[in-house]
Amino acid sequence: MNLRQTYRLGNFRVEPLECALYHPQHGKQSLQPKFIDVLNYLVQQYPKVVSRQELIEQVWQGNEYVGEKALTNAVWHLRQALKADNSDEVIETIRKTGYRLLLAPDVDAAGTPETEPLSPSGFLLARYNILVASLVMLIIALLVYTNWPSPAPSSKLPITVTTEPGLELFPAPSPDGRYIVYKWLGQGGQADLFKRDLQQPELGAIRLTFDQAYEGHSVWSNDGRYLYFSRKDREIDQCDVVRMDMQSFQETFVTQCPTFGGYHYIDISPDDKTLAFYGDEDGATRSGIYTLDLTDKSATPKRFSCDQDCSHKERDMAFSPDGRYMAVTRRFNSFNENIFLVELTSGETHQLTFNEEDIVGLSWHPDGTKLVYGVQRADTRTGYLLDVDTMQRQPLSIEGLSYPNFARKTPLLFFQYRKEQYQIAAWPLDQEVNSSPFPVLQSGYNHKSPDYHETLQRIAYLSNETGHYEIWTADSDGSNRKQLTHLGRSSRYPKWSHDGQYIAFLAPDEDGDGDHVYLVEAATKRVQQLSSPFNSHNRPFWSPDDSAILTTVFTPQHSDIYRFSLSGASPERLTHNRGRYGVMPDEHTLIYSTWRRGLWKLSLHTGETVELLNSDTFPHRYAWTATTEGIYYLVEEDQYQELHFYNFANQEHAVLLRTPRSTFVGDGDLRLDMGERRILFTKTLFNQSDIKYVTVDE
């Protein structure tokens, strides 16, 4: 057959001239020319076995030094590309011999049917018809073009790079795309960096770090010599930015990073002279982006982000390929994060995205005119391609995409593929033998943040089955579900009033500038906003008589628990040590958690505060609940999670349950159902997260 001729392999149409595969469902995949050459030769020799030496001779002109590894790489990529139908192997390896194509190529099915030649008169008529038709089509095309939205990039089937058990996170490709470094997080809590050689996929991943600390995001220098990454050791309360020589694997301390938070973003300028990272310093009112001059060994980090009188916090960043700009993410509140473009010389800033809730990674296309970024809405992740000049946005249509990262010298886009799954589960308090939690609400959608009303025997919870987290209720066994809100934007933290008439919850303003506490009436579904002079709040809870709602207020000066009277009185600040969430066992007592300062009790009558549990014993702000007898709370270790009970009477701690790590959502809610003697909570499945890549050449 002619090696330029179109042919089919199963459901794939192969276009050798385009170096592309077309699939009816997955669209176009672009492949390297050598990959297509290998496939073409196997097709030409079908059904013969083709030796490796013959393929190297035909495709690489006998250059064994290059061809030996390149052939293995080509076959691996072809197998990955031809897996769209989840069918058997298309290319068979014949041990110690070579390869054989297992699927018969179909040339006629892809070709153009033959026709009789035209007579001279027919030829002239045909030319006239073609001209008329072309003119009509041109007019139609011009009309459509001026009114048609920008098309999405050609759909391409992502190639899977990693499939290890556990979570492979934060891909960092080398500039040429040959190597990929990523963080691996095991179920036992182990967290280390690993490296894979994509030209030798048959080789296993190489472990780069060997410690008990938590490595985070990483970035290669543009010359491919170094890898920069964060390392956080909770045992010694230390976080460092480290440089690793990728030849000798020798490490060098660069600077310090914050010990709090789970994301330590990092990037490097195109000239390898400036490192940007997510940092903090004494005296700063908030964390933000810092830069470090790598050419000056005595240099100290300089704050890039705004600090004083700011309405936002900058987190992630990406230098443009020409070094003129930095794209940064700005979080205004927990419901509003968007991307801004900063011109590095003048500081001039332009907003690039709007109405996004959570940005999960951003990366510049090598051509310097486009950005790919990931978004998360109601725990569903996807990605977009944005032209920074025209502001046209195109969906990538890859569900589960987050933390995209281009190999700087290629159009290969690496990303982590991850889906989060949550369900509401219950654990019985009085069982004699430990057992697994029992599911209460589970389906193909996410259900989370339960709150239980004893009298009504109803659970208030969040569900994302409408595309946003809305407020729902259900019977204690999960049946008789009812949707209460239809806001069309994500809500959080539902909390029943004691009389069962209302559910308080947190949701963003319609304009996205802030958030407020809202009340939905269970009987009528009527929603009203709690009056507040502040624009950033936290999880609401009720006073014992339902006359007030308490919640943390976030201001530039402090973050503490306030009481908001439903009668319209001015808000009253109750805590002064970073209070975060609480319960009121009676009208004079507030038991509350703090930001990294343990659990406290406040007398509203005298103003006296008493520490109940220190931060070492009680690390969580939200995964706890209180009764008149004591406190149920979550403890997380490296290998497991435990549910503890602290008895007020004898001041003793008891371990009630030990489960695999990530059974409980770390910042989730624990809620008591005393009628059935159980604890309700949000259960997470330990999700698989893999690294994949796709070509973005548009």
C-alpha positions in Angstrom: 0.0 0.0 0.0 1.0 3.6 -0.4 2.4 4.9 2.9 0.6 8.2 2.4 -2.8 6.6 1.9 -5.5 6.8 4.5 -6.5 3.5 6.2 -8.5 2.1 9.1 -7.5 0.1 12.1 -10.7 -1.0 13.9 -12.6 2.2 14.7 -9.5 4.4 14.1 -8.9 6.3 10.8 -5.2 6.8 10.3 -4.1 9.8 8.3 -0.3 9.4 7.6 0.0 12.9 6.0 -1.4 14.5 9.2 0.4 12.2 11.6 -2.9 11.7 13.2 -5.5 9.1 14.4 -9.2 9.9 14.2 -11.8 8.2 16.4 -15.5 8.7 16.1 -15.9 9.4 19.8 -12.5 10.8 20.9 -11.7 12.8 17.9 -8.2 13.6 16.7 -4.9 12.4 18.3 -1.7 13.9 16.9 1.3 11.6 17.0 5.0 12.1 16.3 6.0 11.4 12.7 8.3 8.5 13.8 5.4 6.8 15.6 3.3 7.0 12.4 6.3 5.6 10.4 6.5 2.6 12.7 2.7 2.0 12.4 2.8 2.4 8.7 5.6 -0.2 8.3 3.8 -2.7 10.5 0.6 -2.1 8.4 2.6 -2.5 5.2 4.1 -5.8 6.4 0.8 -7.2 7.9 0.4 -10.0 9.0 4.2 -10.7 9.1 6.4 -10.5 12.2 8.7 -7.5 11.8 12.1 -7.7 13.6 13.3 -4.7 15.7 16.4 -4.5 13.5 14.2 -4.2 10.4 12.1 -1.4 11.9 15.2 0.5 13.0 16.6 0.1 9.5 13.5 1.4 7.8 12.5 4.1 10.3 15.8 5.3 11.8 18.0 4.4 8.8 19.9 1.8 10.8 20.9 4.2 13.6 20.9 1.6 16.4 22.0 4.0 19.1 19.0 6.2 18.6 16.6 3.6 17.3 16.9 1.0 20.0 15.2 3.2 22.7 13.1 5.2 20.3 11.5 2.1 18.9 10.4 0.9 22.4 9.1 4.4 23.1 7.2 4.5 19.8 5.5 1.1 20.3 4.5 2.1 23.8 2.9 5.4 22.6 1.1 3.6 19.7 -0.4 1.1 22.1 -1.6 3.8 24.4 -3.1 5.8 21.5 -4.9 2.8 20.1 -6.6 1.9 23.5 -9.7 4.0 23.0 -12.0 1.0 22.6 -10.5 -0.9 25.6 -9.8 -3.7 23.2 -7.0 -6.3 23.1 -3.5 -5.3 22.2 -3.2 -4.1 18.6 0.6 -4.5 18.4 2.0 -7.9 19.7 5.5 -8.2 21.0 7.2 -11.4 19.8 9.8 -12.2 22.4 13.4 -11.7 21.2 12.2 -11.1 17.7 10.1 -8.0 17.1 6.5 -7.0 16.6 3.4 -8.0 14.7 0.2 -6.0 13.9 -2.8 -8.0 15.2 -5.5 -6.0 13.5 -6.0 -6.2 9.8 -5.8 -2.7 8.1 -8.7 -1.7 5.9 -7.7 0.5 3.1 -10.9 0.5 1.0 -13.1 1.6 4.0 -11.1 4.8 4.3 -10.5 5.5 0.7 -12.6 7.5 -1.8 -14.8 5.5 -4.2 -13.7 5.5 -7.7 -15.7 7.4 -10.4 -15.9 7.5 -14.1 -13.8 10.3 -15.8 -15.8 13.3 -17.0 -16.3 14.2 -20.7 -15.1 17.7 -21.8 -18.6 19.2 -21.6 -19.2 17.5 -18.3 -15.9 18.9 -17.1 -16.9 22.5 -17.9 -20.3 22.0 -16.3 -18.7 20.6 -13.3 -16.3 23.5 -13.0 -19.2 26.0 -13.3 -21.2 24.2 -10.6 -18.1 24.1 -8.4 -17.6 27.8 -8.8 -21.2 28.6 -8.0 -21.2 26.3 -5.0 -17.9 27.7 -3.8 -19.2 31.2 -3.9 -22.4 30.3 -2.0 -20.4 28.4 0.6 -18.0 31.3 1.0 -20.9 33.7 1.7 -22.4 31.3 4.2 -19.0 30.7 5.8 -18.5 34.5 6.3 -22.0 34.9 7.8 -21.4 31.9 10.2 -17.9 33.0 11.1 -19.1 36.4 12.3 -21.7 34.9 14.6 -20.3 31.5 15.6 -18.5 31.0 18.9 -14.9 30.0 19.0 -14.6 26.2 18.5 -13.1 24.0 21.1 -9.7 22.5 20.6 -9.7 19.2 18.7 -10.7 16.4 21.0 -7.7 14.1 21.7 -7.5 11.0 23.8 -5.3 11.6 26.8 -2.3 9.2 27.3 -1.9 7.7 30.7 1.5 8.0 32.3 1.1 6.6 35.8 -1.2 3.9 37.2 0.3 3.3 40.6 -2.0 2.6 43.6 -2.5 5.8 45.5 -2.4 9.4 44.3 0.0 10.8 41.7 -0.2 14.6 42.0 1.2 17.8 40.7 3.0 16.8 37.4 6.2 18.6 36.6 7.5 17.7 33.1 11.1 18.4 32.0 11.3 21.2 29.4 11.7 18.7 26.6 8.9 16.5 27.8 11.1 13.4 28.3 10.8 13.2 32.1 7.9 13.7 34.4 8.3 14.3 38.1 5.3 14.0 40.4 4.3 13.6 44.0 3.1 10.2 45.1 0.8 9.9 48.1 0.1 6.4 49.4 -2.8 5.2 51.6 -0.4 4.9 54.5 0.4 8.6 54.3 3.8 8.3 52.6 4.5 11.3 50.4 7.6 11.5 48.1 8.7 12.7 44.6 9.1 10.2 41.8 10.5 10.6 38.2 9.6 8.7 35.1 11.4 8.5 31.7 8.8 8.7 29.0 11.2 7.5 26.4 11.7 4.3 28.4 8.2 3.6 29.7 9.1 0.0 30.4 11.3 1.2 33.2 9.8 1.8 36.6 9.6 5.2 38.3 12.7 6.4 40.2 12.1 7.6 43.7 13.8 11.0 44.3 13.1 11.7 48.0 13.5 9.4 51.0 12.1 11.0 54.1 9.1 11.3 56.3 8.4 14.9 55.2 5.8 16.0 52.7 7.1 17.1 49.3 4.7 19.3 47.3 4.7 21.1 43.9 7.9 21.0 41.9 9.3 22.8 38.8 12.3 22.1 36.5 14.8 24.8 35.6 14.6 25.7 31.9 18.0 24.1 31.2 16.8 20.8 32.7 19.6 20.7 35.3 17.7 21.3 38.5 14.4 20.6 40.2 12.9 23.0 42.7 10.3 21.8 45.2 8.8 22.3 48.7 9.4 20.0 51.6 7.3 20.3 54.8 8.1 18.4 57.9 5.3 18.6 60.5 7.3 16.8 63.2 9.8 19.7 63.4 7.4 22.4 62.2 9.6 23.3 59.2 9.1 23.9 55.5 11.9 24.4 53.0 12.2 25.1 49.3 14.9 22.7 48.0 16.9 22.5 44.8 17.9 19.1 43.5 20.6 18.5 40.9 19.0 16.0 38.5 22.3 14.4 37.6 23.8 13.8 41.1 20.5 14.1 43.0 22.3 16.4 45.5 20.0 18.7 47.4 20.6 22.4 48.3 18.5 24.5 50.7 17.0 27.5 48.9 14.6 29.3 51.3 11.8 28.7 53.7 8.1 28.2 53.0 5.0 28.3 55.2 4.3 25.2 57.5 0.6 25.7 57.2 -1.6 24.8 54.2 -1.4 21.9 51.8 -0.4 23.6 48.6 3.1 25.2 48.0 3.0 26.6 44.5 6.2 27.2 42.7 7.5 28.4 39.3 10.7 29.7 37.7 11.3 32.5 35.1 12.3 31.5 31.6 15.9 32.8 32.2 16.2 30.7 35.4 17.1 33.8 37.3 14.0 34.2 39.4 12.1 31.7 41.6 8.5 32.5 42.5 6.8 30.5 45.3 3.9 30.6 47.8 5.4 32.0 51.0 4.9 33.9 54.2 7.0 36.0 56.6 6.9 37.6 60.0 4.8 40.7 60.0 2.8 39.8 56.9 -0.9 39.9 57.3 -1.4 37.0 55.0 0.5 34.5 52.9 1.2 35.2 49.2 3.6 35.0 46.3 7.3 35.8 46.9 10.2 35.9 44.5 13.9 35.1 45.0 16.9 36.2 42.9 18.7 32.9 42.1 21.8 34.8 40.8 22.5 36.3 44.2 23.4 33.9 46.9 22.8 36.5 49.6 19.4 37.5 48.2 16.3 37.1 50.4 12.7 36.6 49.3 10.8 39.6 48.2 7.0 39.9 48.6 5.3 40.0 45.2 1.7 40.0 46.4 -0.2 42.8 48.0 -0.2 42.7 51.8 -1.8 45.7 53.4 -5.5 46.7 52.7 -5.9 43.8 50.2 -9.2 42.2 49.4 -7.6 39.0 48.1 -4.8 36.5 48.6 -2.5 35.4 45.7 -1.7 31.8 45.6 -0.6 30.1 42.3 1.6 31.7 39.6 3.0 31.0 36.1 5.7 33.0 34.3 4.9 33.7 30.6 7.4 32.1 28.1 8.9 35.5 27.2 9.3 36.5 30.9 7.2 39.7 30.5 4.2 38.5 32.5 3.1 36.5 35.5 -0.3 34.9 35.6 -1.5 34.7 39.2 -4.6 33.4 41.0 -6.3 35.7 43.4 -8.7 34.2 46.0 -11.2 36.8 47.3 -13.1 34.3 49.5 -13.8 30.6 49.6 -16.2 31.0 46.6 -14.2 33.3 44.4 -10.8 32.7 42.8 -9.8 34.0 39.4 -6.7 34.5 37.2 -5.1 37.9 36.7 -2.3 38.9 34.3 0.5 41.1 35.8 3.0 42.9 33.6 6.2 42.5 35.5 7.9 45.8 34.6 5.0 48.1 35.1 2.8 46.1 37.5 -0.2 46.7 35.3 -2.8 44.1 36.0 -5.7 42.7 33.9 -8.3 40.1 35.0 -8.4 37.1 32.7 -11.2 34.8 34.2 -14.5 35.6 35.8 -17.0 33.8 38.1 -14.7 30.9 38.9 -14.8 29.3 42.4 -11.5 27.4 42.7 -8.5 27.5 40.3 -6.7 24.2 40.3 -3.5 24.9 38.4 -2.5 27.0 35.4 0.2 26.8 32.7 1.3 28.8 29.7 1.2 27.2 26.2 4.7 27.4 24.7 3.5 29.9 22.1 3.0 32.4 24.8 -0.5 33.5 23.7 -2.6 31.0 25.6 -3.1 29.7 29.1 -4.5 26.3 30.2 -6.1 26.3 33.6 -8.1 23.9 35.7 -11.2 24.7 37.7 -13.1 22.9 40.4 -16.9 23.5 40.9 -18.8 21.4 43.4 -15.9 18.9 43.5 -16.0 18.4 39.7 -12.8 19.3 37.9 -12.3 20.3 34.3 -10.0 22.5 32.2 -10.0 25.4 29.7 -7.8 26.9 27.1 -7.8 30.8 27.2 -6.4 33.1 24.6 -5.0 36.0 26.7 -5.2 38.4 23.8 -8.8 37.8 22.6 -10.1 36.5 26.0 -11.8 33.6 24.1 -12.1 30.6 26.3 -12.4 27.0 25.0 -13.3 23.9 27.1 -10.8 21.1 26.9 -13.6 18.6 27.6 -11.4 16.5 29.8 -13.3 15.6 33.0 -11.2 15.2 36.1 -8.3 17.5 34.8 -6.4 19.6 37.3 -2.9 21.1 37.8 -2.1 21.2 34.1 1.6 21.8 33.2 3.1 22.1 29.7 6.5 20.8 28.9 7.9 24.2 28.0 9.5 23.3 24.6 6.6 21.1 23.4 2.7 21.3 23.1 2.5 18.3 25.5 0.1 19.2 28.4 0.5 17.0 31.5 -2.1 17.0 34.2 -3.5 14.9 37.1 -6.7 13.1 36.5 -8.7 12.8 39.6 -12.3 12.5 40.6 -13.5 13.1 44.2 -16.2 10.9 45.7 -18.0 11.6 49.0 -20.8 9.9 50.7 -22.6 10.3 54.1 -21.9 7.4 56.5 -22.6 6.5 60.1 -20.7 4.8 62.8 -22.6 3.2 65.7 -21.4 4.3 69.2 -22.4 1.3 71.2 -21.0 -1.6 69.1 -18.7 -4.0 71.0 -16.6 -4.9 67.9 -15.2 -2.3 65.6 -16.6 -2.4 62.1 -16.6 -0.4 59.0 -18.9 2.7 58.8 -22.4 2.1 57.3 -23.4 4.1 54.3 -26.4 6.4 54.7 -26.4 8.4 51.5 -24.4 7.3 48.5 -24.8 7.5 44.7 -23.0 8.5 41.6 -23.1 12.1 42.9 -21.4 13.6 46.0 -23.2 14.0 49.3 -21.5 15.6 52.2 -21.7 17.9 55.3 -24.6 16.1 57.2 -26.4 17.8 60.1 -29.1 15.8 62.0 -32.3 17.0 63.7 -33.4 14.6 66.5 -37.0 15.6 66.6 -37.6 15.6 62.9 -35.3 12.7 62.3 -34.1 14.4 59.2 -30.6 14.9 57.8 -29.7 18.2 56.2 -26.8 17.8 53.7 -25.2 19.0 50.5 -25.6 17.3 47.1 -24.0 18.2 43.8 -26.4 16.3 41.6 -27.7 19.6 40.0 -24.1 20.7 39.1 -23.9 22.9 42.3 -23.9 22.0 45.9 -27.5 22.7 47.1 -29.2 22.1 50.4 -31.2 18.8 50.7 -32.9 16.9 53.5 -33.5 13.2 53.9 -34.9 10.8 56.5 -32.4 9.2 58.9 -31.9 6.2 56.6 -31.3 8.4 53.5 -34.7 8.0 52.0 -37.4 10.6 51.2 -34.9 13.1 49.8 -36.0 16.7 49.2 -34.1 19.6 47.6 -34.6 22.9 49.5 -32.5 25.4 47.6 -32.1 26.2 43.9 -29.5 29.0 44.1 -27.5 27.8 41.1 -24.3 28.4 43.1 -22.5 26.2 45.6 -23.7 26.3 49.2 -21.9 24.9 52.3 -22.2 23.9 55.9 -26.0 23.3 56.5 -27.0 23.6 60.2 -30.5 22.9 61.6 -32.1 25.4 64.0 -33.1 23.7 67.3 -36.8 24.0 66.5 -36.3 22.5 63.1 -37.9 25.4 61.1 -34.7 26.7 59.4 -31.4 25.5 58.1 -28.6 28.0 58.1 -25.8 27.7 55.5 -23.0 29.6 53.8 -23.2 30.7 50.1 -21.6 33.3 47.9 -23.2 36.6 47.0 -24.8 36.8 43.5 -22.0 39.0 42.3 -19.3 36.8 43.9 -17.7 39.7 45.8 -18.3 38.0 49.2 -20.3 35.4 51.0 -23.1 35.5 53.6 -25.0 33.2 55.9 -28.4 32.4 54.5 -31.5 30.8 56.1 -33.8 28.4 54.2 -37.2 27.6 55.8 -37.7 23.9 55.6 -41.5 24.0 55.1 -41.7 26.7 52.4 -38.1 26.6 50.9 -38.0 30.4 51.3 -34.4 31.7 51.5 -33.3 34.9 53.3 -29.9 36.4 53.9 -28.6 37.1 57.4 -27.8 40.8 57.8 -24.1 41.4 58.3 -21.7 44.3 57.7 -18.9 41.8 56.8 -18.3 40.0 53.5 -16.4 36.9 54.6 -17.9 34.3 57.0 -17.5 30.7 58.0 -19.6 27.8 59.3 -22.8 28.9 61.0 -24.3 27.5 64.3 -27.2 28.4 66.4 -27.7 29.8 69.9 -29.7 27.4 72.2 -32.9 29.5 71.9 -32.5 30.1 68.1 -32.4 33.8 68.6 -29.0 34.2 67.1 -26.5 32.7 64.7 -22.8 32.4 65.5 -20.1 32.2 62.8 -16.5 33.2 62.3 -15.9 36.6 60.6 -12.8 37.1 58.5 -11.4 40.6 58.4 -7.9 42.0 57.6 -7.3 42.6 61.3 -8.6 39.4 62.9 -10.7 36.2 62.4 -13.0 35.3 65.3 -16.5 34.1 66.2 -19.3 36.7 66.3 -22.9 36.5 67.4 -25.6 37.8 65.0 -28.9 38.4 66.6 -31.9 37.7 64.4 -33.6 40.7 65.9 -31.2 43.0 64.0 -28.9 44.0 66.8 -25.3 44.8 66.0 -22.9 41.8 65.7 -21.0 41.0 68.8 -17.4 39.6 68.8 -17.2 36.7 71.3 -13.7 35.2 70.9 -10.3 36.8 70.7 -8.0 33.9 70.0 -8.8 32.9 66.4 -12.1 31.1 67.1 -13.3 29.0 64.2 -16.3 26.8 65.1 -18.3 26.1 68.2 -21.4 24.6 70.0 -23.4 26.1 72.8 -24.5 23.5 75.4 -26.4 26.2 77.3 -27.0 29.9 76.9 -24.0 30.9 79.0 -21.3 28.6 77.5 -19.5 28.4 74.2 -17.2 25.5 73.5 -15.1 26.4 70.4 -12.1 25.4 68.3 -9.4 27.7 67.2 -6.9 28.2 64.4 -4.0 26.0 65.6 -4.6 26.7 69.3 -6.7 23.8 70.5 -10.2 23.6 72.0 -11.5 26.2 74.5 -14.5 27.0 76.7 -15.9 30.5 77.1 -18.2 31.7 79.8 -20.5 34.3 78.1 -21.5 35.4 81.6 -18.1 36.2 83.0 -16.0 36.4 79.8 -13.5 33.8 81.2 -11.8 31.4 78.8 -10.4 28.0 79.7 -8.3 25.7 77.5 -9.9 22.3 77.3 -7.5 20.5 74.9 -4.2 21.8 73.5 -3.4 21.9 69.8 -1.2 18.8 70.0 -4.1 16.7 71.3 -6.8 18.5 69.4 -5.5 19.6 66.0 -8.8 19.8 64.0 -11.0 22.9 63.8 -14.2 21.2 62.5 -14.1 17.4 62.8 -15.6 17.3 66.3 -18.8 17.5 68.2 -19.8 18.0 71.8 -22.3 16.6 74.3 -22.9 17.4 78.0 -20.6 14.4 78.7 -17.7 15.1 76.5 -16.1 15.7 73.1 -16.0 13.4 70.1 -13.1 14.4 67.8 -10.9 13.1 65.0 -7.2 12.4 65.2 -5.1 11.8 62.1 -1.9 9.8 62.1 0.4 8.9 59.2 -1.1 5.5 58.7 -4.6 5.8 60.0 -7.4 8.0 61.5 -8.9 7.6 64.9 -12.2 8.7 66.5 -11.6 9.8 70.1 -13.8 10.7 73.1 -12.8 13.1 75.8 -14.7 12.7 79.0 -15.4 15.9 80.9 -15.9 14.1 84.2 -12.7 12.2 84.5 -10.7 14.1 81.8 -9.7 10.9 80.1 -9.4 10.2 76.4 -10.7 7.0 74.8 -10.1 5.6 71.3 -13.4 4.5 69.8 -12.5 3.7 66.2 -9.4 3.3 64.0 -9.9 3.4 60.3 -7.7 3.7 57.2 -6.4 7.1 56.4 -8.8 9.4 54.5 -11.9 7.5 55.6 -13.1 10.8 57.3 -12.8 14.1 55.5 -10.2 16.0 57.6 -12.2 19.3 57.7 -15.6 17.6 57.6 -18.3 17.6 60.2 -19.1 15.1 62.9 -22.8 15.0 63.9 -24.5 13.0 66.6 -27.7 11.0 66.2 -28.5 10.1 69.8 -31.8 8.4 68.9 -29.9 5.7 67.0 -26.6 6.2 68.9 -24.4 6.9 66.0 -22.1 9.6 64.5 -22.8 10.9 61.0 -19.9 12.1 58.9 -18.7 12.7 55.4 -16.8 9.6 54.2 -14.3 9.9 51.4 -13.3 7.1 49.1 -9.5 6.9 48.6 -9.6 8.0 45.0 -7.1 7.1 42.3 -5.2 10.0 40.8 -3.1 9.4 37.7 -0.9 11.5 35.6 -1.8 11.9 31.9 -0.9 14.1 29.0 -2.5 15.3 25.8 -1.2 17.4 22.9 -2.6 20.9 22.7 -1.5 22.3 19.4 -4.2 24.9 18.7 
